[in-house]
């Protein structure tokens, strides 16, 4: 792609749409699709819609977000407005998922949109949205239907990643990075994804065979032991939803991941990349865990927002996910900081605050209710926020029940 060619004219845009629908979702004939996207991502949304109908979708419903409308709220809305969220919308989305609709989100939001806004209002708006979103989030987190996330190179996002380039060149460079990370550069993206999924499955199978009790991360600013949930299972690459449809929930993806035990995380850890959270950049995160809970926290930037995130609910200070990613992953090798969790989490091993994935248990947690999951150590929260703790300086050991340490990663690479 050149700076003079719009994404609509690039054949890789259609390939990305094909991968999103055929690999990310594996959309089935007759299935409905709920699609959300920033308004700047309309060319990709339209390409995905065309591909979805070609795959046999019965209906594609698209919901567009607008950063300018979000800023208008912070500039002009009355104070009480920040405790309001569209519960009716999320209830409708949850009903669609219960009835078998697939879910596709296009990310590409401005990472710094809410920088400079009142952190208290940001926190209240996020909390209201999180509470309203629970019915839909629980279905997604429990893998009740096939879903995926892909990205579009929007101008605001591109300006953040490439601040020294003219906007058109920045957008072109970011599209190049998105296409490369999504494996649509070559002539056979579907074949490339089949090979990549096989590699990820081999990694998760090795970890599942080990049955580690914990992982220990060690490196600069980090000495963290993450106990793993009882009956946990490692996941990675394509997986089968409870509706029986095999899909890739993230495009791109480089991780294998599982569920920590919410009471068995101890030590200190420092983030290795900034966290872009709903328009605020949180950098230099450093926290200390005791008995699974964050008891001390600080950040160089965005500390106020981080503090409010941790106060969302009791589960917000505990972990819902731990993931391993080699430092030589394609996204890491790009040398770019994307300021986008979908990409940056696939450049480094990471942990997630908040809600656990019930699918990361033996047999996909299919027979486990909330009490069963809690008994095995799964965390529950209104949030699920990934942040990066891996790098080429971090070692990871698997800890067996008898305390024996087994090398899993050395200097960020598989041992």
Protein Blocks (a to p, Z undefined) as FASTA:
>chain_A
ZZkbcfklpmklmmmmmmmmmmmnopaehiacdddddfklmmmmmmmmmmmmmnopabdc
dddddfklmmmmmmmpcfklmmgccfklmmmmmmmmmnopacdddehiafklmgoiafkl
mmmmmmmmmmmmmmmmmmmmnopaccdddddddfklmmmmmmmbcfklmmmmmmmmmmmm
nopmbmblmlmmmmmmmmmmmmmmmmmmnopabdcdddehiacdddddehiacdehjddd
fkopacdfbacdfbdcddddfklcgcddddfbdcdeehiacehiacddeehiafbdcdfe
hklmmmmmmmmpmmlmpcfbdcdddfkbmklmnopafhiaklmmmmbccddehjddfklc
ghhlmmpcfklmmmnopacdfbdcdddfbdfkbccddddfkopacdfbgghiaZZ
